[in-house]
Amino acid sequence: MSEVILGNARLVLEDDVRHGAVVIREGLIADLDDSRHLPKGAIDCGNDLLAPGLIELHTDNLERHLAPRPGVDWPHANAVIAHDRELAGTGITTVFDALRIGSLSPEDTRGRGRYARALASEILQMREIGSLAISHFLHLRAEICSETLIDELDEFGPHDRIGIVSLMDHTPGQRQFSDLEQLRRYMRGKYGMSEAEFEAHVARQQSLGERVRVPHETAAVSAARHYGATLASHDDTTRAQVAASARHGVRLAEFPTTLEAAHACHEAGIAVMMGAPNLIRGGSHSGNVAASDLAAAGRLDIISSDYVPAALLLGAVRLGLSTGSLASGFRAVTSAPAQAVGLSDRGSIRIGLRADIIRVASPESVPMIRQVWVKGQRVA
């Protein structure tokens, strides 16, 4: 692999931003130069930012490509490639593809059926033959309130590149769906449910949740250990729920819904992740705590793009500008997520790490991706 030098840039390092150049050799960061001159043979970055490639831990984007319209099941290989290239174009160089395991009860016809194992195999095969531009891991979203979770957990093993298992309990009346009126508006708006259908759905899911919660949580926690994956909680709302997460060995809290829960996570040593759309819009679309409130309280560690891939870069810049430290904003989408899931080979511009690097223009207004490298290879 030939040497690549990126010069005349502002390097986003762990704690500051400084002028310099990056030397890439054999897919790794081989040297850093903080002088003002443009090294011979270097690409002139025109004083743009060079930052570590963004690391995405929680995204629904693949689902959008798999089902671009209700009832449409798009060809999977094409959907995965479209997802992969879209993320590359937004500066994301590592993604944990979220796959739901645990199907809804048979009488509930909403959403996709059982699909995770087959799709995971397709993603892993595409990775092996070099079809994907960026680095892909799997994120199994273990739906506690379901019928098939334990059977689906048994379909995976340590060889499947599972980086995260999250405990997703969407039983109505708790966590994200604590406010049944909010849930009513969501379900009736998205699925066109009548009031009678909504009431039947709530009763059915509440009964199922009470019956399977303990065995399903136990199975998911055990499976995460077996896979060697990071265990995540989802939508923790109370201190009691965070305490239960800590007992399970949770290291990452996805979208705690209250400041109380975020404080408890901090005290328990659990990293807090919030969605970039929440941060950018100034609040949660479902009425939960605002990411900006957690940032102001020092309780926001990691940002995910959630349902808008381009939001990850914008969220990092917005966070950096609001705190007066661009380096701090980028940490929330690079080194902090890398540390949360045990990836020690990426997430910083540092000698010896993977050369996953993005070139960003105009960060003070609308940040724009100019170029993206994964292991030293230009992918966007």
C-alpha positions as CSV (number, residue, x, y, z in Angstrom):
1,M,0.0,0.0,0.0
2,S,1.5,3.4,-1.0
3,E,2.0,6.1,1.6
4,V,-0.7,8.8,1.9
5,I,0.1,12.2,3.5
6,L,-2.7,14.6,4.5
7,G,-1.3,18.0,5.2
8,N,-2.3,21.6,5.9
9,A,-5.1,20.5,8.2
10,R,-6.5,21.1,11.6
11,L,-6.1,17.8,13.4
12,V,-8.9,16.9,15.9
13,L,-7.0,15.2,18.7
14,E,-8.3,13.9,22.0
15,D,-8.0,17.2,23.9
16,D,-7.4,19.9,21.3
17,V,-7.4,20.9,17.7
18,R,-4.0,21.8,16.2
19,H,-2.5,22.4,12.7
20,G,-0.5,19.6,11.2
21,A,-0.3,16.6,8.9
22,V,-1.0,12.9,9.1
23,V,1.1,10.2,7.5
24,I,-0.8,7.0,6.6
25,R,1.2,3.8,5.8
26,E,-0.1,0.2,5.5
27,G,-3.5,1.2,6.7
28,L,-2.3,2.7,9.9
29,I,-1.4,6.2,11.2
30,A,2.4,6.1,10.9
31,D,3.3,9.7,11.9
32,L,2.0,13.1,12.9
33,D,3.6,16.3,11.9
34,D,2.6,19.5,13.7
35,S,4.7,21.9,11.6
36,R,3.1,24.5,9.4
37,H,4.8,23.5,6.1
38,L,3.0,21.2,3.6
39,P,5.0,17.9,3.4
40,K,6.3,16.9,0.0
41,G,3.7,14.8,-1.9
42,A,0.9,15.6,0.6
43,I,-2.7,16.2,-0.2
44,D,-3.4,19.8,0.7
45,C,-6.4,19.8,3.0
46,G,-6.9,23.6,2.8
47,N,-7.1,24.0,6.6
48,D,-10.1,21.6,6.8
49,L,-10.5,19.4,9.8
50,L,-9.1,15.9,9.9
51,A,-10.9,13.9,12.5
52,P,-11.1,10.2,13.4
53,G,-13.8,8.3,11.5
54,L,-17.1,8.4,13.3
55,I,-18.2,5.3,15.2
56,E,-21.9,4.5,15.2
57,L,-23.3,2.2,17.9
58,H,-27.1,2.6,17.4
59,T,-28.7,3.2,14.1
60,D,-32.1,2.2,12.5
61,N,-30.7,3.1,9.1
62,L,-30.4,-0.4,7.7
63,E,-34.1,-1.1,8.5
64,R,-35.0,1.9,6.4
65,H,-33.2,0.4,3.4
66,L,-34.7,-3.0,3.9
67,A,-38.2,-1.7,4.1
68,P,-38.4,1.6,2.1
69,R,-42.2,1.4,2.2
70,P,-44.6,-0.4,4.4
71,G,-44.9,-4.0,3.3
72,V,-41.9,-3.8,1.0
73,D,-39.0,-6.2,1.6
74,W,-36.1,-4.8,-0.5
75,P,-33.4,-7.2,-1.8
76,H,-31.1,-7.5,1.2
77,A,-27.7,-7.3,-0.5
78,N,-28.7,-4.1,-2.3
79,A,-30.1,-2.6,0.9
80,V,-26.9,-3.4,2.9
81,I,-24.7,-1.8,0.2
82,A,-26.9,1.3,0.1
83,H,-26.7,1.5,3.9
84,D,-23.0,1.0,3.9
85,R,-22.3,3.7,1.2
86,E,-24.7,6.2,2.8
87,L,-22.8,5.9,6.1
88,A,-19.5,6.2,4.5
89,G,-20.7,9.5,2.9
90,T,-21.6,10.9,6.2
91,G,-18.2,10.1,7.8
92,I,-19.2,7.0,9.7
93,T,-16.3,4.4,9.3
94,T,-17.5,1.9,11.9
95,V,-21.1,0.8,12.4
96,F,-22.8,-1.6,14.7
97,D,-25.8,-2.8,12.5
98,A,-28.9,-3.0,14.7
99,L,-30.9,-6.2,14.2
100,R,-34.0,-6.9,16.3
101,I,-34.2,-10.4,17.8
102,G,-37.4,-11.4,19.5
103,S,-40.5,-11.4,17.4
104,L,-43.8,-9.9,18.3
105,S,-46.7,-12.2,19.3
106,P,-48.2,-14.0,16.3
107,E,-51.5,-12.0,16.4
108,D,-49.6,-8.7,16.1
109,T,-48.9,-8.3,12.4
110,R,-46.9,-5.0,12.7
111,G,-43.3,-4.8,11.5
112,R,-40.9,-7.5,10.3
113,G,-41.1,-11.1,11.4
114,R,-38.1,-13.2,12.4
115,Y,-35.2,-12.1,10.2
116,A,-32.0,-11.4,12.2
117,R,-30.0,-14.6,11.7
118,A,-30.4,-14.7,7.9
119,L,-29.6,-11.0,7.5
120,A,-26.6,-11.3,9.8
121,S,-25.2,-14.1,7.7
122,E,-25.7,-12.0,4.6
123,I,-23.9,-9.0,6.1
124,L,-21.0,-11.1,7.4
125,Q,-20.6,-12.8,4.0
126,M,-20.5,-9.4,2.2
127,R,-17.9,-8.3,4.6
128,E,-15.8,-11.4,3.9
129,I,-15.8,-10.9,0.2
130,G,-15.0,-7.2,0.4
131,S,-18.3,-5.7,-0.7
132,L,-18.5,-3.2,2.2
133,A,-16.7,0.1,2.3
134,I,-16.7,0.6,6.1
135,S,-16.2,-1.7,9.2
136,H,-19.4,-3.6,10.3
137,F,-20.2,-5.2,13.6
138,L,-23.6,-6.5,14.8
139,H,-25.8,-5.0,17.5
140,L,-28.5,-7.4,18.6
141,R,-31.5,-5.6,20.0
142,A,-33.0,-8.2,22.3
143,E,-36.7,-7.5,22.5
144,I,-37.7,-8.6,26.0
145,C,-41.4,-8.4,25.4
146,S,-41.6,-11.0,22.6
147,E,-42.2,-14.7,22.0
148,T,-39.1,-15.9,20.3
149,L,-36.1,-14.2,22.0
150,I,-34.5,-17.2,23.6
151,D,-34.7,-19.3,20.4
152,E,-33.1,-16.4,18.4
153,L,-30.3,-15.8,20.9
154,D,-29.3,-19.5,20.4
155,E,-28.8,-18.9,16.7
156,F,-25.8,-16.7,17.3
157,G,-22.3,-17.4,18.7
158,P,-18.9,-15.8,19.4
159,H,-17.9,-16.0,15.7
160,D,-20.6,-13.6,14.6
161,R,-18.9,-10.2,15.3
162,I,-21.6,-9.2,17.8
163,G,-20.3,-6.1,19.5
164,I,-23.5,-5.1,21.5
165,V,-26.5,-6.8,22.9
166,S,-29.1,-4.3,24.2
167,L,-32.0,-5.1,26.5
168,M,-35.0,-3.6,24.8
169,D,-38.2,-3.7,26.9
170,H,-40.9,-2.0,25.0
171,T,-43.7,-3.2,27.3
172,P,-46.4,-0.4,27.3
173,G,-46.5,1.6,30.5
174,Q,-42.8,1.7,31.3
175,R,-39.5,3.1,30.1
176,Q,-39.9,4.8,26.7
177,F,-43.6,4.0,26.7
178,S,-44.3,5.1,30.3
179,D,-46.7,7.7,29.0
180,L,-49.5,5.7,27.4
181,E,-51.0,8.8,25.8
182,Q,-47.7,9.4,23.9
183,L,-47.8,5.7,22.9
184,R,-51.4,6.0,21.8
185,R,-50.6,8.9,19.4
186,Y,-47.5,7.0,18.1
187,M,-49.3,3.7,17.5
188,R,-52.5,5.1,16.1
189,G,-50.5,7.5,13.9
190,K,-48.0,5.0,12.5
191,Y,-50.2,1.9,12.2
192,G,-53.7,3.3,11.9
193,M,-54.9,1.5,14.9
194,S,-58.5,2.0,16.2
195,E,-58.9,2.8,19.9
196,A,-60.1,-0.8,20.5
197,E,-57.1,-2.2,18.6
198,F,-54.8,0.0,20.7
199,E,-56.3,-1.1,24.0
200,A,-56.1,-4.8,23.0
201,H,-52.4,-4.3,22.0
202,V,-51.5,-2.7,25.3
203,A,-53.3,-5.5,27.3
204,R,-51.6,-8.2,25.2
205,Q,-48.1,-6.8,25.4
206,Q,-48.4,-6.0,29.2
207,S,-49.4,-9.6,29.9
208,L,-46.6,-10.9,27.7
209,G,-44.0,-8.6,29.3
210,E,-44.9,-9.8,32.8
211,R,-44.7,-13.4,31.8
212,V,-41.3,-13.4,30.0
213,R,-39.4,-10.4,31.4
214,V,-37.2,-12.3,34.0
215,P,-36.3,-15.4,31.8
216,H,-35.7,-13.2,28.7
217,E,-33.4,-10.7,30.6
218,T,-31.5,-13.6,32.1
219,A,-31.1,-15.2,28.7
220,A,-29.9,-12.0,27.0
221,V,-27.4,-11.2,29.7
222,S,-26.0,-14.7,29.5
223,A,-25.8,-14.6,25.7
224,A,-23.9,-11.3,25.7
225,R,-21.3,-12.9,27.9
226,H,-21.1,-15.9,25.6
227,Y,-20.7,-13.7,22.5
228,G,-18.1,-11.5,24.2
229,A,-20.3,-8.5,23.5
230,T,-20.9,-5.2,25.4
231,L,-24.2,-5.3,27.3
232,A,-26.4,-2.2,26.9
233,S,-29.6,-1.1,28.6
234,H,-32.3,0.9,26.7
235,D,-34.6,3.6,28.0
236,D,-33.7,3.4,31.7
237,T,-36.1,5.7,33.5
238,T,-35.6,5.2,37.2
239,R,-32.7,4.6,39.6
240,A,-34.0,1.2,40.3
241,Q,-33.8,0.3,36.6
242,V,-30.2,1.6,36.4
243,A,-29.3,-0.5,39.5
244,A,-30.7,-3.6,37.8
245,S,-28.7,-2.7,34.7
246,A,-25.5,-2.4,36.8
247,R,-26.2,-5.8,38.4
248,H,-26.5,-7.3,34.9
249,G,-23.1,-5.8,33.9
250,V,-24.4,-3.1,31.6
251,R,-21.6,-0.8,30.3
252,L,-23.7,1.4,28.0
253,A,-27.0,3.1,28.6
254,E,-28.9,3.9,25.4
255,F,-31.2,6.9,25.6
256,P,-32.0,7.1,29.4
257,T,-35.4,8.9,29.5
258,T,-34.8,11.1,32.6
259,L,-32.0,13.1,34.2
260,E,-32.4,11.0,37.3
261,A,-31.5,7.9,35.3
262,A,-28.5,9.6,33.7
263,H,-27.1,10.7,37.1
264,A,-27.5,7.1,38.3
265,C,-25.7,5.7,35.2
266,H,-22.8,8.1,35.9
267,E,-22.6,7.0,39.5
268,A,-22.6,3.3,38.4
269,G,-19.8,3.9,35.8
270,I,-22.2,3.3,32.8
271,A,-21.6,5.4,29.7
272,V,-24.7,7.4,28.6
273,M,-25.6,7.6,24.9
274,M,-28.2,9.9,23.4
275,G,-29.5,10.4,19.9
276,A,-28.0,13.2,17.8
277,P,-31.5,14.1,16.4
278,N,-32.6,14.8,20.0
279,L,-29.6,17.1,20.4
280,I,-30.0,18.9,17.1
281,R,-33.8,19.3,17.5
282,G,-33.5,20.5,21.1
283,G,-35.6,17.7,22.5
284,S,-36.9,14.1,22.3
285,H,-39.6,13.4,19.7
286,S,-41.3,11.1,22.3
287,G,-41.3,13.6,25.2
288,N,-38.3,12.3,27.2
289,V,-35.3,14.2,28.6
290,A,-33.4,16.4,26.1
291,A,-29.9,15.4,25.2
292,S,-28.8,19.1,25.7
293,D,-30.0,18.9,29.3
294,L,-27.8,15.9,29.9
295,A,-24.8,17.6,28.1
296,A,-25.3,20.7,30.3
297,A,-25.3,18.4,33.4
298,G,-22.1,16.6,32.3
299,R,-24.0,13.4,31.8
300,L,-23.7,12.9,28.0
301,D,-20.8,10.6,26.9
302,I,-21.7,9.3,23.5
303,I,-23.9,10.4,20.6
304,S,-25.6,8.0,18.1
305,S,-27.2,9.0,14.8
306,D,-30.3,7.0,15.7
307,Y,-32.5,7.5,12.6
308,V,-30.5,10.1,10.7
309,P,-27.0,9.1,9.7
310,A,-25.9,12.7,8.8
311,A,-26.9,13.8,12.3
312,L,-23.8,12.2,13.8
313,L,-21.3,14.7,12.4
314,L,-23.6,17.6,12.9
315,G,-24.4,16.5,16.5
316,A,-20.6,16.3,17.3
317,V,-20.0,19.8,15.9
318,R,-23.1,21.3,17.7
319,L,-22.0,19.7,21.0
320,G,-18.4,20.9,20.5
321,L,-19.5,24.5,19.8
322,S,-21.9,24.5,22.8
323,T,-19.2,23.4,25.2
324,G,-16.4,25.5,23.6
325,S,-14.4,22.4,22.7
326,L,-14.6,20.9,19.3
327,A,-12.3,18.1,20.4
328,S,-14.8,17.3,23.2
329,G,-17.7,17.1,20.7
330,F,-15.8,14.7,18.5
331,R,-14.9,12.5,21.4
332,A,-18.6,11.7,21.8
333,V,-18.6,10.1,18.3
334,T,-15.1,8.6,18.2
335,S,-13.0,7.6,21.2
336,A,-15.9,7.4,23.7
337,P,-18.0,4.9,21.7
338,A,-14.8,3.0,20.8
339,Q,-13.9,2.7,24.5
340,A,-17.5,1.7,25.4
341,V,-17.4,-1.4,23.2
342,G,-13.7,-2.3,23.7
343,L,-12.3,-1.2,20.3
344,S,-8.8,-0.2,21.1
345,D,-7.5,0.1,17.5
346,R,-9.5,3.1,16.4
347,G,-11.3,6.3,17.5
348,S,-8.4,8.7,17.8
349,I,-5.8,10.2,15.5
350,R,-2.8,8.6,17.1
351,I,0.3,6.8,15.8
352,G,-0.3,3.0,15.5
353,L,-4.1,3.2,15.2
354,R,-6.2,2.4,12.1
355,A,-6.2,5.2,9.6
356,D,-10.0,5.7,9.7
357,I,-10.0,9.5,9.0
358,I,-12.5,12.0,7.8
359,R,-11.9,15.4,6.2
360,V,-14.5,18.0,7.2
361,A,-15.1,21.5,5.8
362,S,-17.0,24.4,7.3
363,P,-17.5,23.0,10.8
364,E,-18.6,26.4,12.3
365,S,-21.7,26.5,10.0
366,V,-22.8,23.3,8.2
367,P,-20.1,20.6,8.4
368,M,-19.5,18.9,5.1
369,I,-17.6,15.7,4.4
370,R,-15.0,16.2,1.8
371,Q,-13.1,12.8,2.0
372,V,-13.2,9.6,4.0
373,W,-10.5,7.0,4.5
374,V,-10.9,3.5,6.0
375,K,-7.7,1.8,6.9
376,G,-6.0,4.3,4.6
377,Q,-8.2,3.6,1.6
378,R,-10.4,6.4,0.2
379,V,-14.0,5.3,0.4
380,A,-15.9,8.6,0.0
